[in-house]
Amino acid sequence: MSAHEAIGSTTLTDIPDLADKVGRFPVRDSEDPWTESEVLEIAEELTGEIQRLRAELAAADETLSDLLRDSGDGAGDDQADSGSSALEREHELTLVNNTRDLLTQTTHALARIGRGTFGTCESCGNAIGKARLQAFPRATLCVVCKQREERR
């Protein structure tokens, strides 16, 4: 499924004022305005990322389920084997959680395109920056707000 086909439950081609929305996506003073083709390229990238992450999540969930199912079979295991199994389960659980977080962020970025809020800092309302979004389309904060968040 391409970005032309899906952004959440909305399609880009179904958004009657996409050109108008794209024209209102904020940019920094030194940047050129967004074009439809640039936004569609980002949407395609995000859509592909969502498909990849969903596949990864399904595989990781299956692996984690297998590890959890096998965790009760350690009656004859020594402490080192039990510790190793626990470490492996913990590692897989961390991977699953990280993949879920990334999937949520990616879906949110795609939804922001559909809503017409892509490029706007969710903290201060200023432009995130076109170059920043082209490099990291999941960004929801401008550099100033992100730095402030990281200092906390």
Long-range contacts (C-beta under 8 A, 24 or more apart in sequence): 1-47, 1-51, 2-44, 2-47, 3-40, 3-43, 3-44, 3-45, 3-46, 3-47, 3-110, 4-40, 4-43, 4-44, 5-47, 6-47, 7-43, 7-47, 7-110, 7-111, 7-113, 7-114, 8-107, 8-110, 8-111, 8-114, 10-114, 12-40, 12-43, 12-113, 12-114, 15-114, 17-116, 21-116, 24-116, 25-116, 25-118, 25-119, 25-120, 26-119, 26-120, 26-126, 26-127, 26-128, 27-119, 27-127, 27-129, 27-130, 28-127, 28-129, 28-130, 31-127, 31-129, 31-130, 31-131, 32-130, 34-119, 34-130, 38-130, 38-134, 39-113, 39-118, 42-113, 42-133, 42-134, 42-137, 43-110, 43-113, 45-137, 46-106, 46-109, 46-110, 46-113, 46-137, 46-138, 47-110, 49-106, 50-103, 50-106, 50-107, 50-110, 53-99, 53-102, 53-103, 53-106, 54-103, 56-99, 57-96, 57-99, 57-100, 57-103, 60-92, 60-95, 60-96, 60-99, 61-96, 63-92, 64-89, 64-92, 64-93, 64-96, 67-92, 102-138, 105-138, 105-140, 106-138, 108-138, 108-140, 109-137, 109-138, 109-139, 109-140, 112-140, 121-145, 123-148, 123-149
